């Protein structure tokens, strides 16, 4: 499912005009993005939480050539799945 | 301060112009659609943000690190998130 399908599903389920559903979806992910860019946590009960982890720079090696390279410090968002979603997704297969 | 569902509901109220109760309903509904989709084993791709994926993990032998007891872990399904390159770059611009 991509973003436009999510927008359509929301419009249908909530009887919203597509335009409104689009604004809702963009606002939700836009808020999350802004929080993460500011380095804030996102905590959605039952769904999951995001936090930005900081990784220090280190000296790495190109595994092919053996050449030493500097790996710059970086930040990456880390998602921890919430209890409800975790349990619901984990069905027998 | 962490971004919570309450704050998102407030954003919807102020920015989208739905009533407070409607704002709450659409946010709950959106989350429910996403949970249901993942529950059905379908991935969700939000371009510019990231991808929520359902991964199958096969059964494996594990160990309780506290008691060192061997145990069999059953096959499971887990949800993982992969950040989009666009979002990753935005987060690292403030570095």
N, CA and C atoms of all chains as a GROMACS GRO file, in nm:
protein
  564
    1UNK      N    1   0.085  -0.119   0.000
    1UNK     CA    2   0.000   0.000   0.000
    1UNK      C    3   0.089   0.124   0.000
    2UNK      N    4   0.059   0.217  -0.089
    2UNK     CA    5   0.138   0.340  -0.090
    2UNK      C    6   0.054   0.456  -0.033
    3UNK      N    7   0.111   0.576  -0.034
    3UNK     CA    8   0.044   0.687   0.031
    3UNK      C    9  -0.091   0.720  -0.032
    4UNK      N   10  -0.098   0.716  -0.165
    4UNK     CA   11  -0.228   0.751  -0.225
    4UNK      C   12  -0.335   0.646  -0.194
    5UNK      N   13  -0.294   0.520  -0.185
    5UNK     CA   14  -0.392   0.416  -0.148
    5UNK      C   15  -0.437   0.432  -0.003
    6UNK      N   16  -0.344   0.476   0.081
    6UNK     CA   17  -0.377   0.500   0.222
    6UNK      C   18  -0.477   0.617   0.231
    7UNK      N   19  -0.455   0.719   0.150
    7UNK     CA   20  -0.545   0.835   0.147
    7UNK      C   21  -0.684   0.792   0.102
    8UNK      N   22  -0.689   0.709  -0.004
    8UNK     CA   23  -0.819   0.660  -0.053
    8UNK      C   24  -0.891   0.577   0.052
    9UNK      N   25  -0.816   0.490   0.119
    9UNK     CA   26  -0.877   0.404   0.221
    9UNK      C   27  -0.933   0.488   0.335
   10UNK      N   28  -0.859   0.593   0.375
   10UNK     CA   29  -0.904   0.678   0.484
   10UNK      C   30  -1.028   0.758   0.442
   11UNK      N   31  -1.028   0.810   0.319
   11UNK     CA   32  -1.142   0.887   0.268
   11UNK      C   33  -1.268   0.801   0.270
   12UNK      N   34  -1.252   0.677   0.226
   12UNK     CA   35  -1.365   0.586   0.218
   12UNK      C   36  -1.418   0.553   0.358
   13UNK      N   37  -1.326   0.518   0.447
   13UNK     CA   38  -1.366   0.475   0.580
   13UNK      C   39  -1.428   0.588   0.662
   14UNK      N   40  -1.380   0.710   0.643
   14UNK     CA   41  -1.427   0.822   0.725
   14UNK      C   42  -1.522   0.914   0.649
   15UNK      N   43  -1.560   0.874   0.527
   15UNK     CA   44  -1.648   0.958   0.445
   15UNK      C   45  -1.595   1.100   0.430
   16UNK      N   46  -1.466   1.109   0.400
   16UNK     CA   47  -1.402   1.239   0.384
   16UNK      C   48  -1.379   1.265   0.236
   17UNK      N   49  -1.384   1.391   0.192
   17UNK     CA   50  -1.339   1.419   0.055
   17UNK      C   51  -1.191   1.380   0.043
   18UNK      N   52  -1.152   1.332  -0.075
   18UNK     CA   53  -1.012   1.290  -0.096
   18UNK      C   54  -0.912   1.398  -0.053
   19UNK      N   55  -0.946   1.522  -0.085
   19UNK     CA   56  -0.856   1.634  -0.054
   19UNK      C   57  -0.830   1.644   0.097
   20UNK      N   58  -0.936   1.628   0.176
   20UNK     CA   59  -0.923   1.635   0.322
   20UNK      C   60  -0.840   1.517   0.373
   21UNK      N   61  -0.869   1.397   0.319
   21UNK     CA   62  -0.796   1.278   0.362
   21UNK      C   63  -0.647   1.295   0.331
   22UNK      N   64  -0.620   1.357   0.216
   22UNK     CA   65  -0.480   1.381   0.179
   22UNK      C   66  -0.414   1.476   0.278
   23UNK      N   67  -0.487   1.582   0.316
   23UNK     CA   68  -0.432   1.677   0.413
   23UNK      C   69  -0.405   1.609   0.547
   24UNK      N   70  -0.495   1.518   0.586
   24UNK     CA   71  -0.477   1.446   0.714
   24UNK      C   72  -0.349   1.362   0.710
   25UNK      N   73  -0.336   1.282   0.602
   25UNK     CA   74  -0.220   1.193   0.591
   25UNK      C   75  -0.091   1.275   0.584
   26UNK      N   76  -0.093   1.384   0.506
   26UNK     CA   77   0.028   1.467   0.496
   26UNK      C   78   0.061   1.535   0.629
   27UNK      N   79  -0.041   1.575   0.703
   27UNK     CA   80  -0.017   1.638   0.833
   27UNK      C   81   0.044   1.538   0.932
   28UNK      N   82  -0.011   1.416   0.934
   28UNK     CA   83   0.039   1.315   1.027
   28UNK      C   84   0.188   1.285   0.999
   29UNK      N   85   0.221   1.254   0.873
   29UNK     CA   86   0.361   1.220   0.844
   29UNK      C   87   0.450   1.344   0.848
   30UNK      N   88   0.392   1.461   0.815
   30UNK     CA   89   0.468   1.585   0.823
   30UNK      C   90   0.507   1.618   0.966
   31UNK      N   91   0.414   1.599   1.059
   31UNK     CA   92   0.443   1.621   1.201
   31UNK      C   93   0.553   1.526   1.249
   32UNK      N   94   0.541   1.400   1.206
   32UNK     CA   95   0.642   1.302   1.248
   32UNK      C   96   0.779   1.341   1.193
   33UNK      N   97   0.780   1.379   1.067
   33UNK     CA   98   0.907   1.419   1.005
   33UNK      C   99   0.970   1.538   1.078
   34UNK      N  100   0.886   1.640   1.108
   34UNK     CA  101   0.939   1.759   1.177
   34UNK      C  102   0.996   1.723   1.313
   35UNK      N  103   0.925   1.636   1.385
   35UNK     CA  104   0.973   1.596   1.517
   35UNK      C  105   1.109   1.526   1.505
   36UNK      N  106   1.120   1.435   1.409
   36UNK     CA  107   1.246   1.360   1.394
   36UNK      C  108   1.361   1.452   1.350
   37UNK      N  109   1.330   1.549   1.263
   37UNK     CA  110   1.434   1.642   1.219
   37UNK      C  111   1.483   1.727   1.338
   38UNK      N  112   1.390   1.759   1.431
   38UNK     CA  113   1.429   1.833   1.552
   38UNK      C  114   1.499   1.743   1.654
   39UNK      N  115   1.502   1.613   1.626
   39UNK     CA  116   1.564   1.520   1.718
   39UNK      C  117   1.471   1.473   1.828
   40UNK      N  118   1.341   1.499   1.808
   40UNK     CA  119   1.243   1.456   1.910
   40UNK      C  120   1.194   1.314   1.886
   41UNK      N  121   1.145   1.254   1.991
   41UNK     CA  122   1.084   1.122   1.980
   41UNK      C  123   0.941   1.135   1.926
   42UNK      N  124   0.893   1.027   1.866
   42UNK     CA  125   0.753   1.018   1.826
   42UNK      C  126   0.698   0.896   1.897
   43UNK      N  127   0.584   0.913   1.965
   43UNK     CA  128   0.533   0.801   2.044
   43UNK      C  129   0.384   0.782   2.018
   44UNK      N  130   0.349   0.683   1.939
   44UNK     CA  131   0.210   0.657   1.906
   44UNK      C  132   0.169   0.524   1.971
   45UNK      N  133   0.097   0.534   2.080
   45UNK     CA  134   0.057   0.416   2.156
   45UNK      C  135  -0.014   0.314   2.067
   46UNK      N  136   0.029   0.189   2.076
   46UNK     CA  137  -0.036   0.082   2.001
   46UNK      C  138   0.020   0.063   1.861
   47UNK      N  139   0.088   0.168   1.812
   47UNK     CA  140   0.146   0.158   1.677
   47UNK      C  141   0.297   0.144   1.685
   48UNK      N  142   0.360   0.242   1.747
   48UNK     CA  143   0.505   0.232   1.763
   48UNK      C  144   0.566   0.366   1.797
   49UNK      N  145   0.696   0.365   1.816
   49UNK     CA  146   0.765   0.490   1.847
   49UNK      C  147   0.891   0.500   1.762
   50UNK      N  148   0.929   0.625   1.735
   50UNK     CA  149   1.052   0.650   1.660
   50UNK      C  150   1.144   0.731   1.749
   51UNK      N  151   1.270   0.699   1.744
   51UNK     CA  152   1.366   0.792   1.802
   51UNK      C  153   1.490   0.796   1.716
   52UNK      N  154   1.556   0.910   1.722
   52UNK     CA  155   1.673   0.928   1.638
   52UNK      C  156   1.796   0.881   1.715
   53UNK      N  157   1.866   0.787   1.656
   53UNK     CA  158   1.989   0.740   1.719
   53UNK      C  159   2.109   0.807   1.654
   54UNK      N  160   2.204   0.843   1.738
   54UNK     CA  161   2.326   0.906   1.688
   54UNK      C  162   2.435   0.801   1.677
   55UNK      N  163   2.501   0.800   1.565
   55UNK     CA  164   2.613   0.709   1.547
   55UNK      C  165   2.739   0.792   1.530
   56UNK      N  166   2.842   0.761   1.609
   56UNK     CA  167   2.969   0.833   1.597
   56UNK      C  168   3.036   0.797   1.464
   57UNK      N  169   3.122   0.884   1.419
   57UNK     CA  170   3.200   0.851   1.302
   57UNK      C  171   3.304   0.746   1.337
   58UNK      N  172   3.351   0.675   1.239
   58UNK     CA  173   3.455   0.576   1.266
   58UNK      C  174   3.537   0.556   1.139
   59UNK      N  175   3.652   0.491   1.159
   59UNK     CA  176   3.735   0.458   1.044
   59UNK      C  177   3.689   0.323   0.990
   60UNK      N  178   3.645   0.324   0.868
   60UNK     CA  179   3.601   0.199   0.809
   60UNK      C  180   3.694   0.157   0.698
   61UNK      N  181   3.661   0.049   0.637
   61UNK     CA  182   3.745   0.000   0.530
   61UNK      C  183   3.656  -0.040   0.412
   62UNK      N  184   3.700  -0.007   0.296
   62UNK     CA  185   3.632  -0.056   0.178
   62UNK      C  186   3.664  -0.204   0.168
   63UNK      N  187   3.566  -0.290   0.184
   63UNK     CA  188   3.593  -0.434   0.191
   63UNK      C  189   3.654  -0.488   0.061
   64UNK      N  190   3.633  -0.419  -0.047
   64UNK     CA  191   3.683  -0.467  -0.176
   64UNK      C  192   3.830  -0.432  -0.194
   65UNK      N  193   3.864  -0.306  -0.160
   65UNK     CA  194   4.001  -0.261  -0.188
   65UNK      C  195   4.087  -0.256  -0.063
   66UNK      N  196   4.026  -0.266   0.056
   66UNK     CA  197   4.102  -0.260   0.179
   66UNK      C  198   4.139  -0.118   0.219
   67UNK      N  199   4.098  -0.022   0.139
   67UNK     CA  200   4.128   0.118   0.161
   67UNK      C  201   4.059   0.172   0.286
   68UNK      N  202   4.131   0.246   0.371
   68UNK     CA  203   4.072   0.302   0.493
   68UNK      C  204   3.993   0.428   0.457
   69UNK      N  205   3.870   0.436   0.504
   69UNK     CA  206   3.789   0.554   0.477
   69UNK      C  207   3.727   0.606   0.606
   70UNK      N  208   3.705   0.737   0.612
   70UNK     CA  209   3.638   0.796   0.727
   70UNK      C  210   3.489   0.786   0.708
   71UNK      N  211   3.422   0.722   0.803
   71UNK     CA  212   3.276   0.720   0.798
   71UNK      C  213   3.228   0.831   0.890
   72UNK      N  214   3.153   0.925   0.833
   72UNK     CA  215   3.109   1.044   0.908
   72UNK      C  216   3.005   1.005   1.013
   73UNK      N  217   2.995   1.085   1.122
   73UNK     CA  218   2.888   1.061   1.220
   73UNK      C  219   2.754   1.074   1.151
   74UNK      N  220   2.657   0.998   1.193
   74UNK     CA  221   2.526   1.009   1.129
   74UNK      C  222   2.415   0.986   1.231
   75UNK      N  223   2.295   1.029   1.192
   75UNK     CA  224   2.177   1.007   1.274
   75UNK      C  225   2.077   0.926   1.192
   76UNK      N  226   2.016   0.830   1.254
   76UNK     CA  227   1.916   0.748   1.185
   76UNK      C  228   1.795   0.728   1.273
   77UNK      N  229   1.675   0.741   1.217
   77UNK     CA  230   1.556   0.712   1.296
   77UNK      C  231   1.545   0.562   1.320
   78UNK      N  232   1.500   0.526   1.437
   78UNK     CA  233   1.487   0.387   1.474
   78UNK      C  234   1.342   0.367   1.516
   79UNK      N  235   1.275   0.268   1.458
   79UNK     CA  236   1.134   0.244   1.487
   79UNK      C  237   1.120   0.123   1.578
   80UNK      N  238   1.048   0.142   1.686
   80UNK     CA  239   1.018   0.029   1.774
   80UNK      C  240   0.868   0.006   1.764
   81UNK      N  241   0.832  -0.114   1.723
   81UNK     CA  242   0.691  -0.143   1.700
   81UNK      C  243   0.617  -0.151   1.835
   82UNK      N  244   0.496  -0.093   1.838
   82UNK     CA  245   0.415  -0.091   1.960
   82UNK      C  246   0.354  -0.228   1.989
   83UNK      N  247   0.310  -0.244   2.113
   83UNK     CA  248   0.264  -0.375   2.159
   83UNK      C  249   0.148  -0.427   2.074
   84UNK      N  250   0.047  -0.344   2.052
   84UNK     CA  251  -0.070  -0.392   1.980
   84UNK      C  252  -0.035  -0.434   1.837
   85UNK      N  253   0.038  -0.348   1.766
   85UNK     CA  254   0.076  -0.380   1.628
   85UNK      C  255   0.165  -0.504   1.624
   86UNK      N  256   0.256  -0.513   1.720
   86UNK     CA  257   0.346  -0.627   1.725
   86UNK      C  258   0.268  -0.758   1.736
   87UNK      N  259   0.169  -0.757   1.824
   87UNK     CA  260   0.090  -0.878   1.845
   87UNK      C  261   0.000  -0.908   1.725
   88UNK      N  262  -0.057  -0.802   1.667
   88UNK     CA  263  -0.147  -0.826   1.554
   88UNK      C  264  -0.073  -0.871   1.429
   89UNK      N  265   0.048  -0.820   1.408
   89UNK     CA  266   0.123  -0.855   1.287
   89UNK      C  267   0.178  -0.997   1.296
   90UNK      N  268   0.198  -1.044   1.417
   90UNK     CA  269   0.263  -1.174   1.438
   90UNK      C  270   0.163  -1.288   1.432
   91UNK      N  271   0.100  -1.305   1.316
   91UNK     CA  272   0.004  -1.415   1.303
   91UNK      C  273   0.078  -1.539   1.252
   92UNK      N  274   0.021  -1.654   1.274
   92UNK     CA  275   0.080  -1.779   1.225
   92UNK      C  276   0.082  -1.775   1.073
   93UNK      N  277   0.187  -1.827   1.017
   93UNK     CA  278   0.189  -1.836   0.870
   93UNK      C  279   0.249  -1.968   0.829
   94UNK      N  280   1.036   1.729   2.402
   94UNK     CA  281   0.904   1.668   2.422
   94UNK      C  282   0.866   1.579   2.305
   95UNK      N  283   0.818   1.463   2.338
   95UNK     CA  284   0.785   1.366   2.232
   95UNK      C  285   0.657   1.407   2.160
   96UNK      N  286   0.651   1.373   2.032
   96UNK     CA  287   0.528   1.392   1.956
   96UNK      C  288   0.434   1.276   1.989
   97UNK      N  289   0.314   1.310   2.035
   97UNK     CA  290   0.218   1.206   2.072
   97UNK      C  291   0.095   1.214   1.981
   98UNK      N  292   0.007   1.117   1.998
   98UNK     CA  293  -0.116   1.115   1.920
   98UNK      C  294  -0.199   1.241   1.947
   99UNK      N  295  -0.203   1.283   2.074
   99UNK     CA  296  -0.278   1.404   2.111
   99UNK      C  297  -0.231   1.525   2.031
  100UNK      N  298  -0.100   1.540   2.018
  100UNK     CA  299  -0.046   1.655   1.945
  100UNK      C  300  -0.080   1.646   1.797
  101UNK      N  301  -0.078   1.526   1.743
  101UNK     CA  302  -0.113   1.509   1.602
  101UNK      C  303  -0.260   1.545   1.581
  102UNK      N  304  -0.345   1.502   1.674
  102UNK     CA  305  -0.488   1.533   1.666
  102UNK      C  306  -0.509   1.685   1.668
  103UNK      N  307  -0.433   1.754   1.752
  103UNK     CA  308  -0.439   1.900   1.756
  103UNK      C  309  -0.398   1.964   1.625
  104UNK      N  310  -0.292   1.911   1.563
  104UNK     CA  311  -0.248   1.961   1.433
  104UNK      C  312  -0.357   1.947   1.328
  105UNK      N  313  -0.424   1.832   1.329
  105UNK     CA  314  -0.531   1.808   1.232
  105UNK      C  315  -0.642   1.912   1.255
  106UNK      N  316  -0.675   1.932   1.381
  106UNK     CA  317  -0.779   2.027   1.418
  106UNK      C  318  -0.745   2.168   1.367
  107UNK      N  319  -0.622   2.213   1.392
  107UNK     CA  320  -0.585   2.349   1.352
  107UNK      C  321  -0.554   2.363   1.203
  108UNK      N  322  -0.492   2.260   1.143
  108UNK     CA  323  -0.446   2.275   1.005
  108UNK      C  324  -0.544   2.225   0.900
  109UNK      N  325  -0.618   2.119   0.933
  109UNK     CA  326  -0.709   2.064   0.832
  109UNK      C  327  -0.850   2.121   0.851
  110UNK      N  328  -0.877   2.169   0.971
  110UNK     CA  329  -1.006   2.232   0.994
  110UNK      C  330  -1.121   2.136   1.015
  111UNK      N  331  -1.092   2.019   1.071
  111UNK     CA  332  -1.200   1.928   1.111
  111UNK      C  333  -1.232   1.958   1.257
  112UNK      N  334  -1.348   1.913   1.303
  112UNK     CA  335  -1.381   1.934   1.444
  112UNK      C  336  -1.287   1.850   1.530
  113UNK      N  337  -1.285   1.880   1.658
  113UNK     CA  338  -1.195   1.807   1.747
  113UNK      C  339  -1.225   1.657   1.746
  114UNK      N  340  -1.356   1.623   1.753
  114UNK     CA  341  -1.389   1.480   1.760
  114UNK      C  342  -1.363   1.412   1.626
  115UNK      N  343  -1.384   1.486   1.517
  115UNK     CA  344  -1.356   1.430   1.384
  115UNK      C  345  -1.205   1.412   1.364
  116UNK      N  346  -1.128   1.508   1.416
  116UNK     CA  347  -0.982   1.499   1.406
  116UNK      C  348  -0.932   1.374   1.477
  117UNK      N  349  -0.990   1.350   1.595
  117UNK     CA  350  -0.952   1.231   1.671
  117UNK      C  351  -0.990   1.105   1.593
  118UNK      N  352  -1.111   1.105   1.538
  118UNK     CA  353  -1.161   0.987   1.466
  118UNK      C  354  -1.074   0.956   1.343
  119UNK      N  355  -1.034   1.059   1.267
  119UNK     CA  356  -0.956   1.030   1.147
  119UNK      C  357  -0.816   0.980   1.179
  120UNK      N  358  -0.758   1.032   1.287
  120UNK     CA  359  -0.624   0.986   1.325
  120UNK      C  360  -0.632   0.839   1.372
  121UNK      N  361  -0.733   0.809   1.453
  121UNK     CA  362  -0.750   0.669   1.499
  121UNK      C  363  -0.775   0.578   1.379
  122UNK      N  364  -0.856   0.627   1.286
  122UNK     CA  365  -0.890   0.548   1.169
  122UNK      C  366  -0.768   0.523   1.081
  123UNK      N  367  -0.688   0.626   1.062
  123UNK     CA  368  -0.565   0.612   0.983
  123UNK      C  369  -0.472   0.507   1.044
  124UNK      N  370  -0.454   0.515   1.175
  124UNK     CA  371  -0.366   0.419   1.243
  124UNK      C  372  -0.423   0.278   1.232
  125UNK      N  373  -0.556   0.268   1.243
  125UNK     CA  374  -0.620   0.136   1.233
  125UNK      C  375  -0.602   0.077   1.093
  126UNK      N  376  -0.616   0.160   0.989
  126UNK     CA  377  -0.596   0.112   0.852
  126UNK      C  378  -0.453   0.060   0.836
  127UNK      N  379  -0.358   0.134   0.891
  127UNK     CA  380  -0.218   0.093   0.879
  127UNK      C  381  -0.192  -0.037   0.953
  128UNK      N  382  -0.248  -0.050   1.073
  128UNK     CA  383  -0.228  -0.172   1.150
  128UNK      C  384  -0.291  -0.292   1.079
  129UNK      N  385  -0.411  -0.269   1.025
  129UNK     CA  386  -0.481  -0.378   0.956
  129UNK      C  387  -0.404  -0.422   0.832
  130UNK      N  388  -0.350  -0.325   0.760
  130UNK     CA  389  -0.273  -0.356   0.638
  130UNK      C  390  -0.150  -0.442   0.672
  131UNK      N  391  -0.079  -0.400   0.776
  131UNK     CA  392   0.041  -0.475   0.816
  131UNK      C  393   0.003  -0.613   0.871
  132UNK      N  394  -0.108  -0.616   0.940
  132UNK     CA  395  -0.159  -0.743   0.995
  132UNK      C  396  -0.186  -0.842   0.882
  133UNK      N  397  -0.233  -0.788   0.767
  133UNK     CA  398  -0.260  -0.872   0.651
  133UNK      C  399  -0.134  -0.906   0.572
  134UNK      N  400  -0.020  -0.863   0.625
  134UNK     CA  401   0.107  -0.898   0.563
  134UNK      C  402   0.146  -0.806   0.449
  135UNK      N  403   0.075  -0.693   0.436
  135UNK     CA  404   0.105  -0.600   0.326
  135UNK      C  405   0.192  -0.486   0.376
  136UNK      N  406   0.292  -0.448   0.297
  136UNK     CA  407   0.381  -0.338   0.335
  136UNK      C  408   0.314  -0.202   0.309
  137UNK      N  409   0.363  -0.099   0.377
  137UNK     CA  410   0.312   0.036   0.354
  137UNK      C  411   0.430   0.126   0.316
  138UNK      N  412   0.419   0.188   0.200
  138UNK     CA  413   0.525   0.274   0.152
  138UNK      C  414   0.479   0.419   0.152
  139UNK      N  415   0.541   0.501   0.236
  139UNK     CA  416   0.510   0.644   0.239
  139UNK      C  417   0.628   0.716   0.175
  140UNK      N  418   0.610   0.758   0.050
  140UNK     CA  419   0.726   0.814  -0.021
  140UNK      C  420   0.775   0.939   0.051
  141UNK      N  421   0.904   0.952   0.063
  141UNK     CA  422   0.965   1.066   0.132
  141UNK      C  423   0.974   1.046   0.282
  142UNK      N  424   0.911   0.942   0.332
  142UNK     CA  425   0.915   0.917   0.478
  142UNK      C  426   0.980   0.782   0.506
  143UNK      N  427   0.922   0.676   0.454
  143UNK     CA  428   0.982   0.546   0.477
  143UNK      C  429   0.886   0.434   0.446
  144UNK      N  430   0.928   0.315   0.476
  144UNK     CA  431   0.850   0.197   0.442
  144UNK      C  432   0.835   0.108   0.566
  145UNK      N  433   0.709   0.072   0.594
  145UNK     CA  434   0.682  -0.024   0.701
  145UNK      C  435   0.668  -0.160   0.634
  146UNK      N  436   0.750  -0.254   0.678
  146UNK     CA  437   0.751  -0.384   0.614
  146UNK      C  438   0.721  -0.494   0.714
  147UNK      N  439   0.650  -0.596   0.666
  147UNK     CA  440   0.629  -0.714   0.749
  147UNK      C  441   0.729  -0.819   0.706
  148UNK      N  442   0.811  -0.864   0.799
  148UNK     CA  443   0.913  -0.964   0.766
  148UNK      C  444   0.882  -1.094   0.834
  149UNK      N  445   0.903  -1.202   0.759
  149UNK     CA  446   0.885  -1.335   0.818
  149UNK      C  447   1.017  -1.382   0.876
  150UNK      N  448   1.011  -1.423   0.998
  150UNK     CA  449   1.130  -1.478   1.061
  150UNK      C  450   1.107  -1.626   1.078
  151UNK      N  451   1.201  -1.708   1.034
  151UNK     CA  452   1.178  -1.852   1.048
  151UNK      C  453   1.210  -1.896   1.191
  152UNK      N  454   1.158  -2.011   1.227
  152UNK     CA  455   1.180  -2.065   1.360
  152UNK      C  456   1.330  -2.086   1.382
  153UNK      N  457   1.376  -2.063   1.502
  153UNK     CA  458   1.518  -2.089   1.529
  153UNK      C  459   1.535  -2.133   1.673
  154UNK      N  460   1.650  -2.194   1.699
  154UNK     CA  461   1.682  -2.231   1.836
  154UNK      C  462   1.736  -2.108   1.905
  155UNK      N  463   1.686  -2.084   2.025
  155UNK     CA  464   1.736  -1.970   2.099
  155UNK      C  465   1.779  -2.015   2.236
  156UNK      N  466   1.808  -1.920   2.319
  156UNK     CA  467   1.855  -1.952   2.453
  156UNK      C  468   1.810  -1.841   2.546
  157UNK      N  469   1.762  -1.876   2.660
  157UNK     CA  470   1.731  -1.776   2.762
  157UNK      C  471   1.864  -1.735   2.824
  158UNK      N  472   1.906  -1.611   2.801
  158UNK     CA  473   2.041  -1.572   2.847
  158UNK      C  474   2.054  -1.577   2.999
  159UNK      N  475   1.941  -1.566   3.068
  159UNK     CA  476   1.947  -1.566   3.214
  159UNK      C  477   1.967  -1.707   3.270
  160UNK      N  478   1.891  -1.802   3.216
  160UNK     CA  479   1.899  -1.938   3.269
  160UNK      C  480   1.984  -2.029   3.180
  161UNK      N  481   2.028  -1.976   3.065
  161UNK     CA  482   2.102  -2.048   2.961
  161UNK      C  483   2.024  -2.168   2.907
  162UNK      N  484   1.897  -2.172   2.936
  162UNK     CA  485   1.812  -2.280   2.891
  162UNK      C  486   1.790  -2.272   2.739
  163UNK      N  487   1.803  -2.381   2.669
  163UNK     CA  488   1.777  -2.384   2.525
  163UNK      C  489   1.628  -2.381   2.501
  164UNK      N  490   1.587  -2.309   2.400
  164UNK     CA  491   1.446  -2.312   2.366
  164UNK      C  492   1.428  -2.294   2.217
  165UNK      N  493   1.310  -2.334   2.172
  165UNK     CA  494   1.279  -2.322   2.030
  165UNK      C  495   1.195  -2.198   2.011
  166UNK      N  496   1.240  -2.107   1.928
  166UNK     CA  497   1.158  -1.989   1.898
  166UNK      C  498   1.080  -2.019   1.771
  167UNK      N  499   0.949  -1.996   1.779
  167UNK     CA  500   0.865  -2.030   1.664
  167UNK      C  501   0.882  -1.927   1.552
  168UNK      N  502   0.835  -1.963   1.435
  168UNK     CA  503   0.835  -1.870   1.323
  168UNK      C  504   0.748  -1.751   1.360
  169UNK      N  505   0.794  -1.630   1.328
  169UNK     CA  506   0.717  -1.511   1.365
  169UNK      C  507   0.710  -1.415   1.248
  170UNK      N  508   0.624  -1.318   1.264
  170UNK     CA  509   0.622  -1.206   1.169
  170UNK      C  510   0.646  -1.079   1.247
  171UNK      N  511   0.737  -0.997   1.197
  171UNK     CA  512   0.768  -0.873   1.266
  171UNK      C  513   0.756  -0.755   1.171
  172UNK      N  514   0.728  -0.638   1.228
  172UNK     CA  515   0.719  -0.516   1.149
  172UNK      C  516   0.850  -0.440   1.162
  173UNK      N  517   0.909  -0.405   1.049
  173UNK     CA  518   1.030  -0.324   1.053
  173UNK      C  519   1.007  -0.197   0.971
  174UNK      N  520   1.084  -0.094   1.003
  174UNK     CA  521   1.071   0.033   0.933
  174UNK      C  522   1.202   0.067   0.866
  175UNK      N  523   1.193   0.106   0.740
  175UNK     CA  524   1.313   0.151   0.671
  175UNK      C  525   1.293   0.297   0.633
  176UNK      N  526   1.383   0.384   0.683
  176UNK     CA  527   1.371   0.526   0.657
  176UNK      C  528   1.402   0.558   0.511
  177UNK      N  529   1.324   0.646   0.452
  177UNK     CA  530   1.353   0.686   0.314
  177UNK      C  531   1.479   0.772   0.311
  178UNK      N  532   1.549   0.768   0.199
  178UNK     CA  533   1.672   0.845   0.184
  178UNK      C  534   1.647   0.994   0.200
  179UNK      N  535   1.530   1.038   0.154
  179UNK     CA  536   1.494   1.181   0.163
  179UNK      C  537   1.488   1.224   0.310
  180UNK      N  538   1.419   1.146   0.391
  180UNK     CA  539   1.406   1.180   0.534
  180UNK      C  540   1.541   1.169   0.605
  181UNK      N  541   1.617   1.064   0.568
  181UNK     CA  542   1.748   1.047   0.631
  181UNK      C  543   1.836   1.168   0.605
  182UNK      N  544   1.833   1.219   0.482
  182UNK     CA  545   1.914   1.338   0.451
  182UNK      C  546   1.868   1.460   0.529
  183UNK      N  547   1.735   1.477   0.542
  183UNK     CA  548   1.684   1.591   0.618
  183UNK      C  549   1.729   1.585   0.763
  184UNK      N  550   1.725   1.466   0.821
  184UNK     CA  551   1.764   1.450   0.961
  184UNK      C  552   1.912   1.480   0.979
  185UNK      N  553   1.992   1.445   0.879
  185UNK     CA  554   2.136   1.463   0.892
  185UNK      C  555   2.184   1.603   0.853
  186UNK      N  556   2.093   1.682   0.793
  186UNK     CA  557   2.132   1.818   0.760
  186UNK      C  558   2.157   1.901   0.885
  187UNK      N  559   2.083   1.866   0.992
  187UNK     CA  560   2.096   1.943   1.115
  187UNK      C  561   2.215   1.897   1.197
  188UNK      N  562   2.297   1.809   1.142
  188UNK     CA  563   2.412   1.756   1.215
  188UNK      C  564   2.522   1.861   1.229
   0.00000   0.00000   0.00000
